Amino acid sequence: MSWVQATLLARGLCRAWGGICRAALPGTSISQVPRQLPRGLHCSAAPHSSEQSLVSSPPEPRQRPTKALVPYEDLFGQAPSGERDKASFLQAVQKFGEHSVRKRGHIDFIYLALRKMREYGVERDLAVYNQLLDIFPKEVFRPRNVIQRIFVHYPRQQECGIAVLEQMESHGVMPNKETEFLLIQIFGRKSYPMLKLLRLKMWFPRFMNINPFPVPRDLSQDPVELATFGLRHMEPDLSARVTIYQVPLPKDSTGAADPPQPHIVGSGRDPGGVEPLLPDAAGPGVFEEWLGLRV
């Protein structure tokens, strides 16, 4: 660039700057002067704003009406009769299958159902456990190659299946052929739930009758029957008999208004060898006469 061109360029810049200063309002600073943008194909001298933009904003997509998700807690509270029994529990399981055809959220539902089983009284029902296993999608979590078998394939789903089998074990429920078929169909033979099933089938029959003094599952709430049951387990002689004595009502009693008198439960071969379980409940000097221990 020659000195002539440089002089002309500087003169043009000075003229342009003088025009901007003359266009400004009196008493305003240069920073407050609105900038004049060069007019072109895509620009205008008007100040740019979002409302006066040349390019229109794209229309907002129409939102589809989303279906409200039903909490799983509500599925167990929608029984028409309000009773908590096996029928209402199976109805809640069926509603979950109708609500989620793709079985989304099946793990959370199964964990919730395992916690609700005691409330509905189905914690020892094998058919209910098989219905819970049937919630799992089929042929999805099975390993397809050796790498998937080495590493736990779908670990969360396998842990959920093991949780179902562990609750069956804690309540003494023996799995059957249907349970084995469901686990093979869901997880395959080379899986941890299937290994848990094989261990249950191996050890359950061996330890089922290992206790020489079996205890029934449902104990009575009557204290007399509980005391009788305890004496039968405490007595080493299986031929010993258990005798129950009841203190008679006093003579001045009015009848139904008086509270029931305590019982004396004894065990032994003969009346002279009776051992009272509750000697202090009958009062001093009473149980000896009733049991034949006083001469």
Disulfide bonds with the S-S distance in Angstrom:
none
